[in-house]
Amino acid sequence: MGIVAGLDSSSAFTQIVVCDTDTGEVLRQGYAAHPVEAKASEVDPQAWLLSLGEAASGGLLEGVQAIGVSAQQHGLVPLDHQGNLVRPALLGNDRRAQAAAADLIDGLGGRQSWAEAVGAVPQAAQPVAKLRWLARTEPENAQRVAAVLQPHDWLVWQLLGRPARRTTDRGAASGTGYWSAGTASYRPDLVELALGHQAQLPEVLGPADAAGTTPEGLLISAGTGETMAAAFGLGVAVGDAVVSLGASGSVMAVHHEALADPTGMITSFADATGMHLPVVHTSNAVRALRGTAEMLDLEGGLDELSALALKSTPGASGLVLLPYLEGERTPHLPHTAGTLSGLRRESMKPEHLARAAFEGMLCSLADALDVLRGRGVEVRRVFLLGAAAELPAVQEIAPALLGSQVVVPQPAEYAALGAARQAAWALGVSQGTLDPRTPPAWRGAAAQVLEPGEELPVGRAVRQQYGATRDQIHPGAFGTDA
């Protein structure tokens, strides 16, 4: 038996799990909040190291042979020629680069050109857009940028003592906007398009590669982004999709190849195993539920909204909510608003509005899932993540609307677990006990499994009602894909 650790440096905290290399059993855990405001859009990366040190205190890492690092995605850490910070790191939640992203789309000839180049259309969160923002708003700082890293890259580099070699992995690299999961290569011309000059980019390691070994002999694996680490920690494989219920939503699935989507709805990520993670984002998910609960003045919030929705019936008495409250990414309707349709005297009851909110949110996510299915992605079961996945209304409605078995994993630190599993893989390969093509077979996540069963035809009818309303109000929004 060996011992490995996985650390997840999220936007707000560092979580560390120490695991048995053979089974994945969690032996010890550590936690520390970042000493910065959780919603900050830029930060001195030293805060991440302070949090890491606190989380690892008390001998937590005693006996550990290897560490994997997961970290918040889309952050930009700009370095000068000496490896020093040019300015504080720009984080993924920084929306200031929206205009810069639009500039880049035009600069390369449109959304399709970007989708074909790197499998993604620039968004404000991505490092490529942050580089353009830096060049436009802080030109003196931009001129000093000689190398760029993301948070996980920077943490791995620090753990190894800041060696000359800087590394990343294909999962994190695929979110930059200047590395293509399809060709497994950088596009330095896109860095120059954004920044105005070339910059050094980290070497992209394979899934089972080690980034290096510390002077104390601790192996550091390649690391990856939070999304990829969480998928690896969950144990998802081909045939699995993951639907994440946050204020906004996302749908991703494991696939054998990168998908270039000319519409730009699919973002082509790489995963932490050598496969691919095509992702479709929606701008609205739980925010539609919260907005409805506020409209109905429900003091019990989402729990009361869920109970109210279950007093209605499938189809919400003809009421349809298109939940495009903040515009929408899927379909691409950035300037639209939400719509409540089907109002009749008999449907004007709180329980029907509550039901329509849940059905609208889940139908919107089912639309996103169909974008992937329409490109040949196999979906046999759907993992449902987020606190809202525990709501009874979500669990009752989701299987029929998503058209598959639904798995609701028990809450756990899946990104940290994925990082630890990667560390065990790299350690095993270095010792000659594991194949670099086959990760360690850890136990899957404990979960509740929900089947659509006899409700599948009912779900199809609800989706048909939703789709007819969507197509009437936004004709051609999906073309022929949904």
C-alpha positions in Angstrom: 0.0 0.0 0.0 1.2 3.5 -0.8 -0.1 6.9 0.1 -0.8 9.8 -2.2 -2.4 13.3 -1.9 -4.6 15.4 -4.1 -5.1 19.1 -3.5 -7.7 21.3 -5.1 -7.0 25.0 -5.0 -10.5 26.4 -5.9 -11.5 30.0 -6.1 -12.2 30.2 -2.3 -10.2 27.4 -0.6 -7.7 24.6 -0.7 -8.9 21.1 0.0 -6.4 18.2 0.4 -7.3 14.5 0.6 -4.7 11.8 1.4 -5.6 8.5 -0.1 -4.6 4.9 -0.4 -3.0 4.3 -3.8 -4.7 1.0 -4.4 -8.3 1.7 -3.4 -8.7 5.5 -3.2 -9.9 5.3 0.4 -9.6 8.7 2.0 -7.2 8.5 5.0 -6.9 12.1 6.0 -8.2 15.5 4.9 -7.1 19.1 5.2 -8.9 22.4 4.4 -8.1 26.1 4.5 -9.8 29.1 3.1 -7.9 31.4 0.8 -6.9 34.6 2.6 -8.7 36.7 0.0 -12.3 37.6 -0.9 -13.9 34.6 -2.7 -15.3 36.9 -5.4 -12.1 38.7 -6.1 -11.3 38.9 -9.8 -7.6 39.2 -9.4 -5.2 38.0 -6.6 -1.6 37.6 -5.6 -0.9 33.9 -6.2 1.0 33.7 -2.9 -2.4 33.5 -1.3 -2.8 30.1 -2.8 0.5 29.0 -1.3 -0.5 30.3 2.1 -3.8 28.4 2.0 -2.0 25.3 0.8 0.5 25.5 3.7 -2.4 25.9 6.2 -4.4 23.0 4.7 -1.3 20.7 4.9 -0.4 21.6 8.5 -0.3 19.1 11.4 1.6 16.4 9.5 -1.2 15.9 7.0 1.3 14.9 4.3 3.4 12.5 6.4 4.2 9.4 4.4 2.8 10.8 1.2 4.8 9.6 -1.9 3.1 11.7 -4.6 0.9 14.8 -5.0 -1.6 15.8 -7.7 -2.7 19.4 -8.1 -6.1 20.5 -9.3 -6.9 24.2 -9.5 -9.5 26.8 -10.6 -9.5 27.1 -14.4 -9.1 30.0 -16.7 -6.8 32.0 -14.4 -3.9 33.9 -16.0 -0.6 34.2 -14.2 1.7 36.5 -16.2 5.4 36.3 -15.6 8.4 38.4 -16.7 11.7 37.0 -18.0 12.9 36.3 -14.5 9.8 34.4 -13.6 8.4 37.1 -11.4 4.8 38.3 -11.4 4.1 41.1 -13.8 0.8 41.9 -12.0 -1.7 40.0 -9.8 -3.2 36.9 -11.4 -6.4 37.4 -13.4 -9.1 34.9 -12.3 -11.7 33.0 -14.3 -14.6 35.1 -12.8 -13.2 38.3 -14.2 -15.7 39.6 -16.8 -13.7 42.6 -17.9 -12.4 40.8 -21.0 -15.8 40.5 -22.7 -15.0 43.2 -25.2 -11.6 41.7 -25.7 -13.1 38.3 -26.5 -15.3 39.9 -29.1 -12.3 41.6 -30.6 -10.5 38.3 -30.9 -13.5 36.6 -32.5 -13.5 39.3 -35.2 -9.7 39.3 -35.5 -9.6 35.7 -36.6 -12.6 35.9 -38.9 -15.5 34.8 -36.7 -16.8 32.0 -34.4 -16.3 29.2 -36.9 -12.6 30.1 -37.4 -12.0 29.9 -33.7 -13.9 26.6 -33.3 -11.8 25.1 -36.1 -8.6 26.5 -34.7 -8.8 25.5 -31.0 -12.2 23.9 -30.5 -13.6 26.9 -28.6 -14.9 30.4 -29.2 -13.2 33.0 -27.0 -15.1 33.9 -23.8 -14.1 36.6 -21.2 -13.0 33.9 -18.8 -10.3 32.4 -21.0 -6.6 33.3 -20.8 -6.5 34.2 -24.5 -9.1 37.0 -23.8 -7.3 38.1 -20.7 -4.1 38.5 -22.7 -6.0 40.8 -25.2 -7.5 42.7 -22.3 -4.0 43.2 -20.8 -2.6 44.4 -24.2 -5.4 46.9 -24.5 -5.7 48.3 -21.0 -2.3 47.7 -19.4 0.1 47.9 -22.4 3.2 48.4 -20.3 2.5 45.3 -18.2 1.7 43.4 -21.4 5.1 44.3 -22.9 6.7 42.8 -19.8 4.9 39.4 -20.1 7.4 36.8 -21.1 5.6 33.6 -20.0 2.0 32.7 -19.0 0.8 30.1 -16.7 -2.6 29.0 -15.2 -3.2 28.5 -11.5 -2.5 24.8 -11.5 0.7 25.3 -13.6 2.0 27.9 -11.2 1.3 25.8 -8.1 3.1 22.8 -9.6 6.0 25.0 -10.5 6.2 26.4 -7.0 6.0 22.9 -5.4 9.0 21.8 -7.6 11.1 24.9 -6.5 10.5 27.0 -9.6 12.6 25.0 -12.1 13.5 26.2 -15.6 11.0 23.8 -17.0 7.3 24.8 -16.6 4.6 22.3 -17.3 0.8 21.9 -17.7 -1.5 19.1 -18.8 -3.8 18.7 -21.8 -6.9 19.3 -19.7 -5.9 22.7 -18.4 -4.2 23.7 -21.7 -7.5 23.0 -23.6 -9.2 25.8 -21.7 -6.7 28.5 -22.7 -8.0 29.4 -26.1 -4.6 28.9 -27.6 -4.1 25.1 -27.4 -6.1 22.7 -29.5 -7.4 19.4 -28.1 -8.0 18.3 -31.7 -4.4 18.6 -32.8 -2.8 18.4 -29.3 -0.7 21.5 -30.1 -0.4 25.2 -29.2 -1.3 28.0 -31.5 1.4 30.6 -30.8 -0.1 32.8 -33.5 -3.2 33.2 -31.3 -1.1 34.3 -28.3 0.5 36.9 -30.5 -2.9 38.0 -31.9 -4.0 38.5 -28.3 -0.9 39.8 -26.5 0.9 41.5 -29.4 4.0 39.4 -29.1 5.0 35.8 -28.3 5.3 34.4 -24.8 6.7 31.2 -23.4 4.1 28.5 -22.9 4.3 25.5 -20.5 5.1 22.1 -21.8 2.0 19.9 -22.1 2.4 16.6 -20.2 0.5 13.4 -20.8 -2.1 12.1 -18.3 0.3 9.7 -16.4 3.4 11.8 -16.7 5.2 13.3 -13.7 6.0 17.1 -13.7 9.0 16.3 -11.5 10.2 15.4 -8.1 10.9 17.7 -5.1 14.3 17.8 -3.4 12.7 15.7 -0.7 11.8 13.0 -3.2 8.1 13.8 -3.5 6.7 13.1 -7.0 4.4 15.7 -8.4 2.1 14.6 -11.2 1.0 16.6 -14.2 -2.0 18.1 -12.4 -5.1 19.5 -14.2 -8.0 21.9 -14.1 -10.9 21.5 -11.6 -13.4 20.3 -14.2 -11.1 17.5 -15.5 -10.0 16.5 -12.0 -13.7 16.3 -10.8 -14.6 14.1 -13.8 -11.6 11.8 -13.0 -12.6 11.7 -9.3 -16.2 10.8 -10.2 -14.9 8.0 -12.4 -16.9 9.0 -15.5 -16.2 7.1 -18.7 -17.5 6.9 -22.3 -21.3 6.8 -22.2 -21.4 9.2 -19.2 -22.4 12.8 -19.1 -22.1 15.3 -16.2 -24.8 18.0 -15.8 -23.7 20.7 -13.3 -26.4 22.8 -11.7 -24.9 26.1 -10.6 -26.4 29.6 -11.2 -25.5 28.8 -14.8 -25.3 25.2 -16.1 -23.0 23.0 -18.0 -23.2 19.6 -19.7 -20.1 17.6 -20.5 -19.5 14.1 -21.6 -16.6 11.8 -22.2 -15.9 11.3 -25.9 -13.2 9.6 -27.9 -12.4 12.6 -30.1 -12.3 16.4 -30.0 -15.4 18.1 -31.5 -15.0 21.2 -33.7 -18.3 23.0 -33.6 -18.8 25.7 -36.1 -21.7 27.2 -34.1 -19.4 27.6 -31.1 -21.8 26.0 -28.7 -19.4 23.1 -27.9 -16.2 23.9 -26.1 -13.7 21.1 -26.8 -11.8 20.3 -23.6 -9.4 17.5 -23.1 -9.8 15.3 -20.0 -7.3 14.0 -17.5 -7.1 10.5 -19.0 -6.3 11.0 -22.7 -9.9 11.2 -23.8 -12.0 14.4 -24.5 -14.6 16.4 -22.6 -16.8 18.3 -25.0 -18.8 20.9 -22.9 -21.9 22.9 -23.6 -22.7 25.8 -21.3 -26.0 27.4 -20.5 -26.2 30.9 -18.9 -29.1 30.0 -16.7 -29.8 27.1 -14.4 -30.5 27.5 -10.7 -30.8 31.3 -11.2 -34.1 30.5 -12.9 -35.3 28.6 -9.8 -34.1 31.3 -7.4 -35.8 34.0 -9.5 -39.1 32.0 -9.4 -38.9 31.5 -5.7 -38.4 35.2 -5.2 -41.3 36.0 -7.6 -43.6 33.7 -5.5 -42.2 35.3 -2.3 -41.3 31.8 -0.9 -39.5 32.2 2.5 -38.4 28.6 2.2 -36.4 29.3 -0.9 -35.7 26.4 -3.2 -36.9 23.7 -0.8 -40.3 25.3 -0.7 -40.3 25.8 -4.5 -39.5 22.1 -4.9 -42.4 21.0 -2.7 -44.7 23.4 -4.5 -43.7 22.1 -7.9 -44.5 18.6 -6.9 -48.1 19.7 -6.3 -48.4 20.3 -10.0 -48.4 17.8 -12.8 -46.0 17.1 -15.8 -46.4 19.9 -18.3 -47.3 22.4 -15.6 -50.9 22.8 -16.9 -49.5 24.1 -20.2 -47.2 26.7 -18.6 -43.7 26.9 -20.3 -40.8 28.9 -18.9 -37.9 29.6 -21.3 -35.3 30.4 -18.7 -33.1 32.7 -20.7 -33.0 35.3 -17.9 -29.4 36.4 -18.5 -29.4 36.0 -22.2 -28.3 32.5 -23.3 -25.3 30.7 -24.6 -27.1 27.5 -25.7 -28.8 28.4 -27.9 -26.7 31.5 -28.8 -29.1 34.3 -27.8 -26.9 36.7 -25.8 -29.4 39.6 -25.8 -32.7 37.8 -25.3 -34.8 37.5 -22.1 -36.8 34.8 -20.5 -40.4 34.0 -21.6 -43.4 32.6 -19.7 -45.9 31.2 -22.1 -49.1 29.2 -22.0 -50.9 31.4 -19.5 -54.6 30.4 -19.1 -56.9 31.0 -16.2 -56.4 27.4 -15.0 -52.6 27.6 -15.2 -52.2 30.8 -13.2 -51.4 29.0 -9.9 -48.2 29.1 -7.9 -47.6 25.3 -8.2 -47.7 25.4 -12.0 -45.2 28.3 -12.1 -42.9 26.4 -9.8 -43.2 23.2 -11.9 -42.6 25.3 -15.1 -39.4 26.6 -13.5 -38.0 23.2 -12.9 -39.1 21.8 -16.2 -37.7 24.9 -18.0 -34.3 24.6 -16.4 -34.1 20.8 -17.1 -35.4 21.2 -20.7 -32.8 23.8 -21.3 -30.1 21.5 -20.1 -31.6 18.6 -22.1 -31.3 20.9 -25.1 -27.6 21.3 -24.3 -27.3 17.5 -23.9 -28.9 17.1 -27.3 -26.2 19.3 -28.9 -23.7 16.7 -27.8 -25.9 13.7 -28.8 -26.4 15.3 -32.2 -22.6 15.2 -32.7 -22.5 11.4 -32.0 -21.7 11.6 -28.3 -23.0 8.5 -26.5 -25.0 9.2 -23.3 -26.2 6.3 -21.3 -26.3 7.9 -17.9 -26.1 11.4 -16.5 -24.3 12.4 -13.3 -26.2 15.4 -11.7 -24.0 17.7 -9.7 -24.7 20.7 -7.5 -26.7 21.4 -4.3 -29.9 21.7 -6.4 -29.5 18.0 -7.5 -30.7 17.1 -4.0 -34.0 18.8 -4.5 -36.9 16.3 -4.7 -38.4 18.0 -7.7 -35.2 17.8 -9.6 -34.8 14.1 -8.8 -38.4 13.3 -9.8 -38.4 15.3 -13.0 -34.8 15.0 -14.4 -34.6 11.3 -15.5 -37.6 11.6 -17.9 -36.6 15.0 -19.3 -32.9 14.1 -19.7 -33.9 10.8 -21.2 -31.5 8.5 -19.3 -30.5 7.0 -16.0 -29.6 9.8 -13.6 -26.9 9.4 -11.0 -26.7 11.8 -8.0 -23.4 11.3 -6.3 -23.0 11.9 -2.6 -21.2 15.1 -1.8 -17.4 14.7 -1.8 -14.3 16.6 -2.8 -14.2 15.1 -6.3 -11.6 17.5 -7.8 -9.2 16.7 -4.9 -9.9 13.0 -5.3 -9.2 13.2 -9.1 -5.9 14.9 -8.4 -5.0 12.2 -5.9 -6.0 9.5 -8.4 -3.7 11.2 -11.0 -0.9 11.2 -8.4 -1.4 7.5 -7.8 -1.3 6.9 -11.6 2.0 8.8 -12.1 3.5 7.1 -9.0 2.5 3.6 -10.3 4.0 4.4 -13.8 7.2 5.6 -12.2 7.5 2.4 -10.2 6.6 0.2 -13.1 3.4 -1.1 -11.5 0.8 0.7 -13.6 0.3 1.1 -17.4 0.5 4.7 -18.6 -2.6 4.0 -20.7 -4.7 2.7 -17.7 -5.4 4.7 -14.6 -5.8 3.0 -11.2 -9.2 1.4 -10.7 -10.5 3.2 -7.7 -14.0 2.7 -6.3 -16.6 4.8 -8.0 -18.5 7.5 -6.2 -21.3 6.5 -3.8 -24.5 7.6 -5.4 -28.3 7.5 -5.7 -29.4 6.1 -9.1 -32.7 7.3 -10.6 -34.4 5.6 -13.6 -36.8 7.3 -16.1 -38.9 4.1 -16.2 -42.5 4.5 -17.3 -42.2 8.3 -17.1 -40.1 8.5 -20.3 -43.1 9.1 -22.7 -44.3 11.8 -20.3 -40.9 13.4 -20.4 -40.9 13.4 -24.2 -44.3 15.2 -24.2 -43.0 17.9 -21.8 -39.9 18.4 -24.0 -42.1 18.6 -27.1 -44.2 21.3 -25.4 -41.1 23.2 -24.4 -39.5 22.8 -27.8 -42.5 24.0 -29.7 -42.6 27.2 -27.5 -38.9 27.7 -27.9 -39.0 27.4 -31.7 -42.0 29.6 -32.0 -40.4 32.5 -30.0 -36.8 31.9 -31.2 -37.2 30.2 -34.7 -34.0 28.6 -35.9 -32.1 29.1 -32.6 -30.8 25.5 -32.8 -31.0 25.0 -36.6 -31.7 21.4 -37.0 -29.7 20.2 -34.0 -32.2 20.2 -31.2 
